[in-house]
């Protein structure tokens, strides 16, 4: 009966079978963890967008029910202009008080921060 002996052939990278499996295992683990983090980030972003959309639709419905769909017809805004003795779209003070600065809140919401 013949006796067979098996010897591993050396690869160019000098990795044996066990070394190769270790490298593949670590690589698969890194890809899996990174993939989970990316999917989780995208899911949280989608949740924030859906919540914002729902809030905007709810607010729009309330405004439509109260007849406040046009800002130039809003009684509060008209009263503000009357108190400031100015007309809409004119007057530096009204412009300064009604216009705010824009702060991008996307990253804050995704990362769980507050503004």
C-alpha positions as CSV (number, residue, x, y, z in Angstrom):
1,X,0.0,0.0,0.0
2,X,1.3,3.4,-0.9
3,X,1.7,6.1,1.6
4,X,0.8,9.6,0.4
5,X,2.4,12.6,1.9
6,X,0.9,16.0,1.3
7,X,3.1,19.1,1.4
8,X,1.7,22.6,0.9
9,X,3.0,24.5,-2.0
10,X,4.3,27.9,-1.0
11,X,2.5,30.8,-2.6
12,X,4.0,34.1,-3.8
13,X,2.8,35.8,-0.6
14,X,4.3,33.0,1.5
15,X,0.9,32.4,3.1
16,X,0.0,28.9,4.2
17,X,-3.6,27.6,4.3
18,X,-4.1,28.8,7.9
19,X,-2.6,32.2,7.2
20,X,-4.8,32.6,4.2
21,X,-7.9,31.7,6.2
22,X,-6.9,34.2,8.9
23,X,-6.6,37.0,6.4
24,X,-9.9,36.1,4.7
25,X,-11.6,35.9,8.1
26,X,-10.3,39.3,9.3
27,X,-11.2,40.9,6.0
28,X,-14.7,39.4,6.1
29,X,-15.2,40.7,9.6
30,X,-14.0,44.2,8.7
31,X,-16.4,44.3,5.7
32,X,-19.3,43.0,7.8
33,X,-18.8,45.5,10.6
34,X,-18.3,48.4,8.2
35,X,-21.4,47.3,6.1
36,X,-23.5,47.2,9.3
37,X,-22.4,50.7,10.3
38,X,-23.2,52.1,6.9
39,X,-26.6,50.5,6.7
40,X,-27.4,51.7,10.2
41,X,-26.4,55.3,9.3
42,X,-28.6,55.2,6.2
43,X,-31.5,53.8,8.1
44,X,-31.3,56.5,10.8
45,X,-31.1,59.1,8.0
46,X,-34.2,57.7,6.4
47,X,-36.0,57.7,9.7
48,X,-35.2,61.4,10.3
49,X,-36.4,62.3,6.8
50,X,-39.6,60.4,7.2
51,X,-40.3,62.0,10.6
52,X,-39.6,65.5,9.1
53,X,-41.9,64.8,6.2
54,X,-44.7,63.6,8.5
55,X,-44.3,66.8,10.6
56,X,-44.4,69.1,7.6
57,X,-47.5,67.4,6.2
58,X,-49.2,67.6,9.7
59,X,-48.2,71.3,10.0
60,X,-49.5,72.1,6.4
61,X,-52.8,70.4,7.2
62,X,-53.2,72.5,10.3
63,X,-52.4,75.7,8.3
64,X,-54.9,74.8,5.6
65,X,-57.6,74.1,8.2
66,X,-57.0,77.6,9.7
67,X,-56.7,79.4,6.4
68,X,-53.0,80.2,6.8
69,X,-51.7,78.8,3.5
70,X,-50.3,82.2,2.3
71,X,-47.9,84.1,4.5
72,X,-49.1,87.5,3.1
73,X,-52.6,86.6,4.4
74,X,-51.5,85.4,7.8
75,X,-53.1,87.6,10.4
76,X,-50.1,87.4,12.7
77,X,-47.7,88.6,9.9
78,X,-50.1,91.4,8.9
79,X,-50.3,92.5,12.5
80,X,-46.5,92.4,12.7
81,X,-46.1,94.7,9.7
82,X,-48.8,97.0,11.1
83,X,-46.9,97.2,14.4
84,X,-43.6,97.9,12.7
85,X,-45.3,100.6,10.4
86,X,-43.9,99.0,7.3
87,X,-45.1,97.0,4.3
88,X,-44.2,93.4,3.3
89,X,-41.0,93.1,1.4
90,X,-39.8,96.6,2.5
91,X,-38.1,97.9,5.6
92,X,-34.8,96.8,6.9
93,X,-36.0,96.1,10.4
94,X,-38.7,93.7,9.2
95,X,-36.2,92.0,7.0
96,X,-33.8,91.6,9.9
97,X,-36.4,90.2,12.3
98,X,-38.2,87.8,9.9
99,X,-35.2,86.3,8.1
100,X,-33.0,84.0,10.0
101,X,-29.7,82.4,9.2
102,X,-29.6,78.9,7.6
103,X,-27.9,76.2,9.6
104,X,-27.6,72.8,7.9
105,X,-29.1,70.4,10.4
106,X,-28.8,67.1,8.4
107,X,-25.6,66.0,10.0
108,X,-26.8,67.0,13.5
109,X,-30.0,65.0,13.1
110,X,-28.2,61.9,11.8
111,X,-25.5,62.0,14.5
112,X,-28.1,62.7,17.2
113,X,-27.0,66.2,18.0
114,X,-29.1,69.2,18.8
115,X,-28.9,72.7,17.4
